Amino acid sequence: MSRDISSIQRIYSPKEMAKLLGIADTTVRKYSQELEKEGYHIYKNEKGHRGYYDKDIILFKQIIEIAKHPDMSLEHAIKAVVSTQVSSGISVSDIQKATDKNYITKEDFKAYQERQEEYYQALLKQQKAQNRYLLEQLQKRDEYIISRLEQRDHDLMTAIRTTQETKKIIAATNQKQKWWKFWGN
């Protein structure tokens, strides 16, 4: 029962993809370009126009959800999703097997759950690493700010002391001049 995957699934145009996902056409193009940079293959026809399968829609939805997190950039979200797609072990034959049946067995469902759990664990691990990195960056920034504030405070105190000493010297000089003028009369 070897069938080509393109005969099994419908191919969506970029406009259809944007409408399904509720995003702009330009966003679909941007995500596609980023995915291709990461080595993810997106179908292109003989004219070079992109087409999207159901698996691509799922992938885009995952990227959109992950990118919503305030600490996650688009590039990191795409890397996370692509890396888990590669490591999740979902192949064309898996998709074909699933589409050949109208039901799913307990074993298939359990295997699917295990792959999903692995996917979420990998995603969680990557998120924790990202959080650690961001925390380190924040700590470095805080240390820099604190050292700059301490240096500023030190410089201000030095300037204040210098100004006060200068005022004392000027006052003392003025006092001496008044005394000499008084006795000089």
N, CA and C atoms as an extended XYZ file, in Angstrom:
555
Properties=species:S:1:pos:R:3:atomname:S:1:resname:S:1:resid:I:1 pbc="F F F"
N         0.820       -1.179        0.000 N   MET     1
C         0.000        0.000        0.000 CA  MET     1
C         0.865        1.244        0.000 C   MET     1
N         1.797        1.307       -0.850 N   SER     2
C         2.692        2.450       -0.917 CA  SER     2
C         2.052        3.543       -1.751 C   SER     2
N         1.658        4.596       -1.093 N   ARG     3
C         1.093        5.745       -1.790 CA  ARG     3
C         1.976        6.955       -1.530 C   ARG     3
N         2.038        7.837       -2.516 N   ASP     4
C         2.790        9.071       -2.350 CA  ASP     4
C         2.037        9.986       -1.393 C   ASP     4
N         2.764       10.642       -0.500 N   ILE     5
C         2.111       11.482        0.511 CA  ILE     5
C         1.338       12.634       -0.120 C   ILE     5
N         1.802       13.144       -1.265 N   SER     6
C         1.098       14.251       -1.900 CA  SER     6
C        -0.265       13.828       -2.428 C   SER     6
N        -0.442       12.527       -2.693 N   SER     7
C        -1.753       12.067       -3.141 CA  SER     7
C        -2.696       11.866       -1.965 C   SER     7
N        -2.156       11.803       -0.741 N   ILE     8
C        -2.959       11.591        0.451 CA  ILE     8
C        -3.461       12.918        0.997 C   ILE     8
N        -2.607       13.907        1.008 N   GLN     9
C        -2.933       15.163        1.656 CA  GLN     9
C        -3.175       16.270        0.643 C   GLN     9
N        -3.978       17.204        1.067 N   ARG    10
C        -4.249       18.389        0.265 CA  ARG    10
C        -3.092       19.363        0.435 C   ARG    10
N        -2.756       20.100       -0.596 N   ILE    11
C        -1.721       21.134       -0.517 CA  ILE    11
C        -2.418       22.483       -0.448 C   ILE    11
N        -2.042       23.265        0.570 N   TYR    12
C        -2.637       24.579        0.795 CA  TYR    12
C        -1.724       25.659        0.231 C   TYR    12
N        -2.324       26.671       -0.358 N   SER    13
C        -1.550       27.811       -0.845 CA  SER    13
C        -1.154       28.682        0.344 C   SER    13
N        -0.186       29.577        0.160 N   PRO    14
C         0.193       30.473        1.258 CA  PRO    14
C        -0.989       31.303        1.777 C   PRO    14
N        -1.882       31.751        0.864 N   LYS    15
C        -3.047       32.532        1.297 CA  LYS    15
C        -3.988       31.683        2.138 C   LYS    15
N        -4.205       30.431        1.715 N   GLU    16
C        -5.059       29.538        2.493 CA  GLU    16
C        -4.427       29.260        3.858 C   GLU    16
N        -3.132       29.087        3.841 N   MET    17
C        -2.398       28.830        5.084 CA  MET    17
C        -2.560       30.012        6.037 C   MET    17
N        -2.394       31.220        5.523 N   ALA    18
C        -2.521       32.420        6.348 CA  ALA    18
C        -3.934       32.527        6.920 C   ALA    18
N        -4.919       32.221        6.097 N   LYS    19
C        -6.310       32.303        6.546 CA  LYS    19
C        -6.600       31.251        7.617 C   LYS    19
N        -6.092       30.032        7.423 N   LEU    20
C        -6.289       28.970        8.415 CA  LEU    20
C        -5.654       29.310        9.755 C   LEU    20
N        -4.498       29.940        9.716 N   LEU    21
C        -3.754       30.240       10.935 CA  LEU    21
C        -4.124       31.591       11.549 C   LEU    21
N        -4.818       32.419       10.755 N   GLY    22
C        -5.189       33.739       11.250 CA  GLY    22
C        -4.010       34.692       11.316 C   GLY    22
N        -3.074       34.546       10.378 N   ILE    23
C        -1.903       35.424       10.316 CA  ILE    23
C        -1.800       36.008        8.914 C   ILE    23
N        -0.909       36.965        8.731 N   ALA    24
C        -0.734       37.610        7.436 CA  ALA    24
C         0.055       36.714        6.475 C   ALA    24
N        -0.144       36.958        5.171 N   ASP    25
C         0.613       36.221        4.151 CA  ASP    25
C         2.111       36.413        4.351 C   ASP    25
N         2.500       37.637        4.701 N   THR    26
C         3.927       37.924        4.886 CA  THR    26
C         4.503       37.143        6.060 C   THR    26
N         3.675       36.904        7.071 N   THR    27
C         4.127       36.122        8.226 CA  THR    27
C         4.362       34.673        7.817 C   THR    27
N         3.470       34.133        6.988 N   VAL    28
C         3.652       32.760        6.478 CA  VAL    28
C         4.967       32.680        5.708 C   VAL    28
N         5.233       33.677        4.879 N   ARG    29
C         6.469       33.696        4.096 CA  ARG    29
C         7.684       33.775        5.027 C   ARG    29
N         7.614       34.642        6.034 N   LYS    30
C         8.726       34.801        6.971 CA  LYS    30
C         8.995       33.496        7.720 C   LYS    30
N         7.941       32.871        8.244 N   TYR    31
C         8.094       31.602        8.955 CA  TYR    31
C         8.692       30.547        8.019 C   TYR    31
N         8.207       30.520        6.781 N   SER    32
C         8.700       29.531        5.814 CA  SER    32
C        10.183       29.710        5.554 C   SER    32
N        10.601       30.954        5.375 N   GLN    33
C        12.016       31.224        5.130 CA  GLN    33
C        12.863       30.805        6.327 C   GLN    33
N        12.393       31.103        7.532 N   GLU    34
C        13.128       30.717        8.734 CA  GLU    34
C        13.190       29.196        8.872 C   GLU    34
N        12.079       28.529        8.569 N   LEU    35
C        12.051       27.065        8.633 CA  LEU    35
C        13.044       26.463        7.641 C   LEU    35
N        13.069       27.005        6.437 N   GLU    36
C        13.985       26.501        5.418 CA  GLU    36
C        15.434       26.718        5.824 C   GLU    36
N        15.718       27.844        6.515 N   LYS    37
C        17.078       28.078        7.015 CA  LYS    37
C        17.480       26.988        8.001 C   LYS    37
N        16.498       26.465        8.746 N   GLU    38
C        16.766       25.427        9.748 CA  GLU    38
C        16.772       24.025        9.129 C   GLU    38
N        16.561       23.953        7.815 N   GLY    39
C        16.625       22.659        7.142 CA  GLY    39
C        15.293       21.953        6.991 C   GLY    39
N        14.214       22.616        7.354 N   TYR    40
C        12.887       22.015        7.204 CA  TYR    40
C        12.458       22.168        5.748 C   TYR    40
N        11.958       21.094        5.165 N   HIS    41
C        11.570       21.114        3.755 CA  HIS    41
C        10.102       21.510        3.613 C   HIS    41
N         9.885       22.531        2.826 N   ILE    42
C         8.519       22.952        2.479 CA  ILE    42
C         8.351       22.700        0.979 C   ILE    42
N         7.238       22.089        0.644 N   TYR    43
C         6.961       21.740       -0.744 CA  TYR    43
C         6.965       22.982       -1.630 C   TYR    43
N         7.589       22.851       -2.813 N   LYS    44
C         7.544       23.914       -3.820 CA  LYS    44
C         7.195       23.269       -5.163 C   LYS    44
N         6.323       23.924       -5.917 N   ASN    45
C         5.971       23.394       -7.235 CA  ASN    45
C         7.066       23.743       -8.240 C   ASN    45
N         6.841       23.386       -9.490 N   GLU    46
C         7.861       23.599      -10.514 CA  GLU    46
C         8.184       25.078      -10.733 C   GLU    46
N         7.271       25.977      -10.360 N   LYS    47
C         7.512       27.414      -10.490 CA  LYS    47
C         8.159       27.997       -9.237 C   LYS    47
N         8.348       27.172       -8.224 N   GLY    48
C         8.974       27.638       -6.996 CA  GLY    48
C         7.998       28.194       -5.973 C   GLY    48
N         6.696       28.042       -6.221 N   HIS    49
C         5.699       28.506       -5.262 CA  HIS    49
C         5.554       27.477       -4.145 C   HIS    49
N         5.470       27.972       -2.928 N   ARG    50
C         5.342       27.080       -1.787 CA  ARG    50
C         3.928       26.536       -1.661 C   ARG    50
N         3.866       25.311       -1.168 N   GLY    51
C         2.599       24.673       -0.839 CA  GLY    51
C         2.746       24.014        0.519 C   GLY    51
N         1.662       23.922        1.260 N   TYR    52
C         1.733       23.447        2.633 CA  TYR    52
C         0.803       22.257        2.841 C   TYR    52
N         1.327       21.244        3.535 N   TYR    53
C         0.551       20.067        3.891 CA  TYR    53
C        -0.051       20.257        5.283 C   TYR    53
N        -0.868       19.303        5.684 N   ASP    54
C        -1.479       19.342        7.013 CA  ASP    54
C        -0.400       19.375        8.105 C   ASP    54
N         0.667       18.616        7.915 N   LYS    55
C         1.756       18.589        8.900 CA  LYS    55
C         2.399       19.967        9.041 C   LYS    55
N         2.424       20.724        7.955 N   ASP    56
C         2.984       22.067        8.013 CA  ASP    56
C         2.081       23.002        8.823 C   ASP    56
N         0.771       22.802        8.692 N   ILE    57
C        -0.173       23.616        9.469 CA  ILE    57
C         0.045       23.365       10.954 C   ILE    57
N         0.179       22.104       11.316 N   ILE    58
C         0.419       21.748       12.722 CA  ILE    58
C         1.724       22.375       13.197 C   ILE    58
N         2.759       22.300       12.373 N   LEU    59
C         4.058       22.870       12.716 CA  LEU    59
C         3.948       24.381       12.927 C   LEU    59
N         3.261       25.072       12.026 N   PHE    60
C         3.097       26.517       12.145 CA  PHE    60
C         2.331       26.873       13.420 C   PHE    60
N         1.298       26.085       13.749 N   LYS    61
C         0.529       26.343       14.971 CA  LYS    61
C         1.422       26.198       16.201 C   LYS    61
N         2.302       25.196       16.180 N   GLN    62
C         3.225       25.005       17.305 CA  GLN    62
C         4.165       26.203       17.424 C   GLN    62
N         4.667       26.662       16.300 N   ILE    63
C         5.582       27.815       16.308 CA  ILE    63
C         4.873       29.043       16.861 C   ILE    63
N         3.651       29.277       16.403 N   ILE    64
C         2.889       30.439       16.861 CA  ILE    64
C         2.670       30.373       18.361 C   ILE    64
N         2.313       29.200       18.871 N   GLU    65
C         2.071       29.044       20.314 CA  GLU    65
C         3.343       29.266       21.120 C   GLU    65
N         4.437       28.678       20.671 N   ILE    66
C         5.695       28.795       21.406 CA  ILE    66
C         6.217       30.230       21.344 C   ILE    66
N         6.070       30.873       20.188 N   ALA    67
C         6.573       32.239       20.022 CA  ALA    67
C         5.785       33.244       20.856 C   ALA    67
N         4.594       32.864       21.325 N   LYS    68
C         3.802       33.767       22.167 CA  LYS    68
C         4.444       33.969       23.533 C   LYS    68
N         5.262       33.018       23.957 N   HIS    69
C         5.911       33.113       25.271 CA  HIS    69
C         6.842       34.329       25.271 C   HIS    69
N         6.786       35.162       26.296 N   PRO    70
C         7.566       36.408       26.295 CA  PRO    70
C         9.081       36.211       26.222 C   PRO    70
N         9.569       35.070       26.671 N   ASP    71
C        11.014       34.838       26.658 CA  ASP    71
C        11.490       34.095       25.412 C   ASP    71
N        10.603       33.855       24.476 N   MET    72
C        10.950       33.029       23.320 CA  MET    72
C        10.904       33.870       22.049 C   MET    72
N        12.038       33.934       21.341 N   SER    73
C        12.067       34.635       20.062 CA  SER    73
C        11.543       33.699       18.973 C   SER    73
N        11.226       34.278       17.824 N   LEU    74
C        10.732       33.481       16.703 CA  LEU    74
C        11.781       32.461       16.274 C   LEU    74
N        13.027       32.891       16.207 N   GLU    75
C        14.091       31.981       15.767 CA  GLU    75
C        14.232       30.792       16.711 C   GLU    75
N        14.182       31.066       18.020 N   HIS    76
C        14.304       29.972       18.986 CA  HIS    76
C        13.083       29.054       18.932 C   HIS    76
N        11.907       29.627       18.727 N   ALA    77
C        10.691       28.816       18.627 CA  ALA    77
C        10.784       27.886       17.422 C   ALA    77
N        11.246       28.405       16.311 N   ILE    78
C        11.380       27.594       15.093 CA  ILE    78
C        12.416       26.497       15.303 C   ILE    78
N        13.548       26.842       15.915 N   LYS    79
C        14.571       25.828       16.180 CA  LYS    79
C        14.020       24.727       17.078 C   LYS    79
N        13.262       25.121       18.093 N   ALA    80
C        12.694       24.142       19.027 CA  ALA    80
C        11.741       23.200       18.310 C   ALA    80
N        10.864       23.756       17.494 N   VAL    81
C         9.867       22.935       16.810 CA  VAL    81
C        10.528       22.040       15.767 C   VAL    81
N        11.465       22.589       15.006 N   VAL    82
C        12.133       21.788       13.976 CA  VAL    82
C        12.943       20.668       14.611 C   VAL    82
N        13.645       20.982       15.695 N   SER    83
C        14.451       19.942       16.336 CA  SER    83
C        13.581       18.838       16.906 C   SER    83
N        12.426       19.180       17.429 N   THR    84
C        11.547       18.139       17.967 CA  THR    84
C        10.862       17.368       16.854 C   THR    84
N        10.628       17.989       15.711 N   GLN    85
C        10.044       17.277       14.577 CA  GLN    85
C        11.016       16.213       14.078 C   GLN    85
N        12.291       16.601       14.035 N   VAL    86
C        13.309       15.653       13.571 CA  VAL    86
C        13.459       14.527       14.577 C   VAL    86
N        13.435       14.880       15.879 N   SER    87
C        13.656       13.861       16.895 CA  SER    87
C        12.393       13.084       17.253 C   SER    87
N        11.231       13.563       16.813 N   SER    88
C         9.993       12.882       17.201 CA  SER    88
C         9.794       11.576       16.444 C   SER    88
N        10.516       11.407       15.352 N   GLY    89
C        10.449       10.148       14.634 CA  GLY    89
C         9.191        9.973       13.799 C   GLY    89
N         8.465       11.032       13.515 N   ILE    90
C         7.279       10.929       12.668 CA  ILE    90
C         7.752       10.955       11.223 C   ILE    90
N         7.470        9.904       10.503 N   SER    91
C         7.940        9.796        9.133 CA  SER    91
C         6.760        9.757        8.176 C   SER    91
N         7.076        9.753        6.899 N   VAL    92
C         6.047        9.674        5.868 CA  VAL    92
C         5.281        8.362        6.000 C   VAL    92
N         5.983        7.275        6.312 N   SER    93
C         5.299        5.986        6.454 CA  SER    93
C         4.341        6.003        7.651 C   SER    93
N         4.707        6.731        8.726 N   ASP    94
C         3.792        6.861        9.865 CA  ASP    94
C         2.512        7.564        9.441 C   ASP    94
N         2.661        8.610        8.663 N   ILE    95
C         1.483        9.352        8.197 CA  ILE    95
C         0.640        8.468        7.290 C   ILE    95
N         1.303        7.716        6.399 N   GLN    96
C         0.570        6.832        5.493 CA  GLN    96
C        -0.185        5.765        6.276 C   GLN    96
N         0.468        5.162        7.280 N   LYS    97
C        -0.204        4.149        8.086 CA  LYS    97
C        -1.424        4.728        8.770 C   LYS    97
N        -1.276        5.916        9.299 N   ALA    98
C        -2.394        6.539       10.002 CA  ALA    98
C        -3.545        6.860        9.059 C   ALA    98
N        -3.237        7.243        7.818 N   THR    99
C        -4.309        7.593        6.884 CA  THR    99
C        -4.935        6.358        6.255 C   THR    99
N        -4.265        5.207        6.301 N   ASP   100
C        -4.830        3.971        5.770 CA  ASP   100
C        -5.910        3.417        6.693 C   ASP   100
N        -5.914        3.829        7.953 N   LYS   101
C        -6.859        3.295        8.922 CA  LYS   101
C        -7.910        4.344        9.256 C   LYS   101
N        -9.062        3.871        9.644 N   ASN   102
C       -10.099        4.773       10.125 CA  ASN   102
C       -10.129        4.799       11.641 C   ASN   102
N        -9.223        4.084       12.285 N   TYR   103
C        -9.174        3.997       13.727 CA  TYR   103
C        -7.723        4.005       14.169 C   TYR   103
N        -7.545        4.123       15.453 N   ILE   104
C        -6.196        4.077       16.012 CA  ILE   104
C        -6.204        3.043       17.140 C   ILE   104
N        -5.176        2.243       17.153 N   THR   105
C        -5.099        1.213       18.193 CA  THR   105
C        -4.554        1.818       19.473 C   THR   105
N        -4.720        1.074       20.570 N   LYS   106
C        -4.188        1.534       21.849 CA  LYS   106
C        -2.673        1.664       21.775 C   LYS   106
N        -2.039        0.721       21.091 N   GLU   107
C        -0.579        0.754       20.977 CA  GLU   107
C        -0.127        1.987       20.198 C   GLU   107
N        -0.838        2.266       19.088 N   ASP   108
C        -0.495        3.453       18.302 CA  ASP   108
C        -0.697        4.718       19.127 C   ASP   108
N        -1.783        4.761       19.877 N   PHE   109
C        -2.067        5.931       20.692 CA  PHE   109
C        -1.027        6.091       21.792 C   PHE   109
N        -0.652        4.964       22.392 N   LYS   110
C         0.364        5.006       23.445 CA  LYS   110
C         1.705        5.479       22.864 C   LYS   110
N         2.051        4.969       21.687 N   ALA   111
C         3.292        5.399       21.038 CA  ALA   111
C         3.235        6.891       20.709 C   ALA   111
N         2.071        7.334       20.253 N   TYR   112
C         1.890        8.757       19.960 CA  TYR   112
C         2.067        9.582       21.235 C   TYR   112
N         1.462        9.127       22.330 N   GLN   113
C         1.587        9.842       23.602 CA  GLN   113
C         3.040        9.899       24.060 C   GLN   113
N         3.762        8.812       23.873 N   GLU   114
C         5.172        8.780       24.266 CA  GLU   114
C         5.989        9.765       23.430 C   GLU   114
N         5.711        9.807       22.124 N   ARG   115
C         6.417       10.766       21.271 CA  ARG   115
C         6.074       12.190       21.670 C   ARG   115
N         4.808       12.426       22.000 N   GLN   116
C         4.396       13.755       22.448 CA  GLN   116
C         5.093       14.113       23.753 C   GLN   116
N         5.173       13.166       24.668 N   GLU   117
C         5.832       13.408       25.947 CA  GLU   117
C         7.315       13.727       25.720 C   GLU   117
N         7.958       12.976       24.826 N   GLU   118
C         9.356       13.251       24.502 CA  GLU   118
C         9.497       14.648       23.901 C   GLU   118
N         8.566       14.987       23.035 N   TYR   119
C         8.560       16.307       22.407 CA  TYR   119
C         8.451       17.402       23.465 C   TYR   119
N         7.504       17.259       24.387 N   TYR   120
C         7.308       18.270       25.413 CA  TYR   120
C         8.479       18.308       26.391 C   TYR   120
N         9.073       17.165       26.682 N   GLN   121
C        10.242       17.143       27.558 CA  GLN   121
C        11.417       17.860       26.889 C   GLN   121
N        11.608       17.605       25.586 N   ALA   122
C        12.683       18.284       24.857 CA  ALA   122
C        12.418       19.785       24.811 C   ALA   122
N        11.180       20.147       24.585 N   LEU   123
C        10.804       21.555       24.552 CA  LEU   123
C        11.014       22.203       25.921 C   LEU   123
N        10.637       21.491       26.961 N   LEU   124
C        10.816       21.991       28.323 CA  LEU   124
C        12.301       22.163       28.638 C   LEU   124
N        13.097       21.184       28.231 N   LYS   125
C        14.541       21.254       28.459 CA  LYS   125
C        15.139       22.465       27.734 C   LYS   125
N        14.705       22.665       26.509 N   GLN   126
C        15.209       23.807       25.753 CA  GLN   126
C        14.739       25.124       26.375 C   GLN   126
N        13.501       25.161       26.847 N   GLN   127
C        12.978       26.357       27.501 CA  GLN   127
C        13.746       26.667       28.775 C   GLN   127
N        14.064       25.617       29.547 N   LYS   128
C        14.842       25.821       30.776 CA  LYS   128
C        16.228       26.364       30.451 C   LYS   128
N        16.835       25.832       29.401 N   ALA   129
C        18.152       26.321       28.993 CA  ALA   129
C        18.057       27.784       28.560 C   ALA   129
N        17.017       28.113       27.826 N   GLN   130
C        16.794       29.493       27.396 CA  GLN   130
C        16.590       30.404       28.612 C   GLN   130
N        15.822       29.934       29.580 N   ASN   131
C        15.577       30.715       30.790 CA  ASN   131
C        16.862       30.931       31.583 C   ASN   131
N        17.697       29.868       31.680 N   ARG   132
C        18.980       30.004       32.374 CA  ARG   132
C        19.853       31.049       31.675 C   ARG   132
N        19.886       30.980       30.359 N   TYR   133
C        20.683       31.930       29.585 CA  TYR   133
C        20.176       33.357       29.813 C   TYR   133
N        18.867       33.542       29.760 N   LEU   134
C        18.306       34.878       29.973 CA  LEU   134
C        18.571       35.372       31.384 C   LEU   134
N        18.474       34.484       32.356 N   LEU   135
C        18.761       34.852       33.741 CA  LEU   135
C        20.216       35.285       33.891 C   LEU   135
N        21.122       34.548       33.266 N   GLU   136
C        22.538       34.925       33.310 CA  GLU   136
C        22.743       36.301       32.684 C   GLU   136
N        22.076       36.545       31.564 N   GLN   137
C        22.202       37.837       30.896 CA  GLN   137
C        21.660       38.961       31.773 C   GLN   137
N        20.540       38.698       32.445 N   LEU   138
C        19.971       39.703       33.349 CA  LEU   138
C        20.899       39.975       34.529 C   LEU   138
N        21.495       38.920       35.073 N   GLN   139
C        22.430       39.097       36.189 CA  GLN   139
C        23.651       39.894       35.750 C   GLN   139
N        24.170       39.594       34.565 N   LYS   140
C        25.319       40.352       34.055 CA  LYS   140
C        24.946       41.820       33.860 C   LYS   140
N        23.750       42.060       33.336 N   ARG   141
C        23.297       43.429       33.124 CA  ARG   141
C        23.145       44.146       34.463 C   ARG   141
N        22.556       43.457       35.441 N   ASP   142
C        22.389       44.050       36.765 CA  ASP   142
C        23.740       44.378       37.403 C   ASP   142
N        24.696       43.457       37.291 N   GLU   143
C        26.030       43.697       37.837 CA  GLU   143
C        26.681       44.905       37.160 C   GLU   143
N        26.510       45.011       35.866 N   TYR   144
C        27.061       46.149       35.123 CA  TYR   144
C        26.415       47.460       35.592 C   TYR   144
N        25.095       47.445       35.726 N   ILE   145
C        24.382       48.651       36.163 CA  ILE   145
C        24.822       49.048       37.564 C   ILE   145
N        24.923       48.074       38.452 N   ILE   146
C        25.339       48.364       39.829 CA  ILE   146
C        26.753       48.943       39.850 C   ILE   146
N        27.666       48.359       39.089 N   SER   147
C        29.043       48.870       39.072 CA  SER   147
C        29.090       50.280       38.482 C   SER   147
N        28.276       50.536       37.462 N   ARG   148
C        28.232       51.886       36.865 CA  ARG   148
C        27.644       52.889       37.849 C   ARG   148
N        26.612       52.477       38.597 N   LEU   149
C        26.026       53.369       39.601 CA  LEU   149
C        27.023       53.663       40.717 C   LEU   149
N        27.742       52.639       41.167 N   GLU   150
C        28.747       52.845       42.205 CA  GLU   150
C        29.840       53.792       41.717 C   GLU   150
N        30.263       53.614       40.474 N   GLN   151
C        31.288       54.494       39.906 CA  GLN   151
C        30.764       55.914       39.792 C   GLN   151
N        29.514       56.054       39.376 N   ARG   152
C        28.904       57.385       39.263 CA  ARG   152
C        28.831       58.054       40.637 C   ARG   152
N        28.376       57.278       41.639 N   ASP   153
C        28.293       57.820       42.998 CA  ASP   153
C        29.673       58.254       43.498 C   ASP   153
N        30.672       57.438       43.250 N   HIS   154
C        32.036       57.762       43.657 CA  HIS   154
C        32.496       59.048       42.971 C   HIS   154
N        32.257       59.152       41.671 N   ASP   155
C        32.653       60.342       40.918 CA  ASP   155
C        31.914       61.584       41.414 C   ASP   155
N        30.621       61.432       41.722 N   LEU   156
C        29.847       62.566       42.239 CA  LEU   156
C        30.378       63.020       43.602 C   LEU   156
N        30.647       62.071       44.484 N   MET   157
C        31.174       62.419       45.808 CA  MET   157
C        32.536       63.103       45.687 C   MET   157
N        33.362       62.621       44.791 N   THR   158
C        34.666       63.246       44.569 CA  THR   158
C        34.484       64.678       44.068 C   THR   158
N        33.560       64.864       43.136 N   ALA   159
C        33.298       66.202       42.600 CA  ALA   159
C        32.751       67.122       43.692 C   ALA   159
N        31.868       66.617       44.541 N   ILE   160
C        31.304       67.422       45.632 CA  ILE   160
C        32.404       67.820       46.614 C   ILE   160
N        33.253       66.867       47.001 N   ARG   161
C        34.347       67.165       47.931 CA  ARG   161
C        35.301       68.208       47.343 C   ARG   161
N        35.613       68.026       46.058 N   THR   162
C        36.508       68.965       45.388 CA  THR   162
C        35.886       70.355       45.373 C   THR   162
N        34.604       70.423       45.085 N   THR   163
C        33.902       71.711       45.054 CA  THR   163
C        33.901       72.347       46.439 C   THR   163
N        33.637       71.562       47.473 N   GLN   164
C        33.623       72.083       48.836 CA  GLN   164
C        35.006       72.589       49.254 C   GLN   164
N        36.040       71.834       48.925 N   GLU   165
C        37.392       72.258       49.251 CA  GLU   165
C        37.760       73.542       48.522 C   GLU   165
N        37.347       73.630       47.263 N   THR   166
C        37.611       74.841       46.485 CA  THR   166
C        36.902       76.036       47.105 C   THR   166
N        35.638       75.834       47.524 N   LYS   167
C        34.884       76.915       48.165 CA  LYS   167
C        35.565       77.344       49.466 C   LYS   167
N        36.059       76.389       50.244 N   LYS   168
C        36.753       76.716       51.495 CA  LYS   168
C        38.008       77.531       51.220 C   LYS   168
N        38.752       77.119       50.197 N   ILE   169
C        39.988       77.833       49.843 CA  ILE   169
C        39.645       79.255       49.397 C   ILE   169
N        38.617       79.384       48.572 N   ILE   170
C        38.208       80.714       48.097 CA  ILE   170
C        37.746       81.567       49.275 C   ILE   170
N        36.961       80.983       50.183 N   ALA   171
C        36.476       81.721       51.353 CA  ALA   171
C        37.644       82.143       52.241 C   ALA   171
N        38.599       81.245       52.434 N   ALA   172
C        39.757       81.563       53.261 CA  ALA   172
C        40.583       82.667       52.615 C   ALA   172
N        40.736       82.606       51.313 N   THR   173
C        41.494       83.631       50.591 CA  THR   173
C        40.777       84.973       50.707 C   THR   173
N        39.473       84.978       50.540 N   ASN   174
C        38.692       86.212       50.662 CA  ASN   174
C        38.798       86.754       52.086 C   ASN   174
N        38.780       85.881       53.094 N   GLN   175
C        38.882       86.288       54.496 CA  GLN   175
C        40.232       86.944       54.762 C   GLN   175
N        41.311       86.365       54.214 N   LYS   176
C        42.652       86.931       54.397 CA  LYS   176
C        42.729       88.301       53.744 C   LYS   176
N        42.155       88.426       52.569 N   GLN   177
C        42.209       89.700       51.858 CA  GLN   177
C        41.446       90.764       52.650 C   GLN   177
N        40.321       90.421       53.243 N   LYS   178
C        39.559       91.381       54.040 CA  LYS   178
C        40.367       91.793       55.264 C   LYS   178
N        41.039       90.880       55.902 N   TRP   179
C        41.832       91.177       57.104 CA  TRP   179
C        42.967       92.133       56.772 C   TRP   179
N        43.656       91.856       55.635 N   TRP   180
C        44.775       92.720       55.255 CA  TRP   180
C        44.280       94.083       54.846 C   TRP   180
N        43.123       94.128       54.203 N   LYS   181
C        42.569       95.416       53.813 CA  LYS   181
C        42.197       96.220       55.055 C   LYS   181
N        41.627       95.507       56.064 N   PHE   182
C        41.218       96.183       57.295 CA  PHE   182
C        42.416       96.814       57.998 C   PHE   182
N        43.539       96.104       58.115 N   TRP   183
C        44.720       96.612       58.802 CA  TRP   183
C        45.516       97.567       57.918 C   TRP   183
N        45.246       97.445       56.634 N   GLY   184
C        45.986       98.310       55.731 CA  GLY   184
C        45.423       99.697       55.679 C   GLY   184
N        44.257       99.962       56.149 N   ASN   185
C        43.649      101.292       56.121 CA  ASN   185
C        44.246      102.175       57.121 C   ASN   185
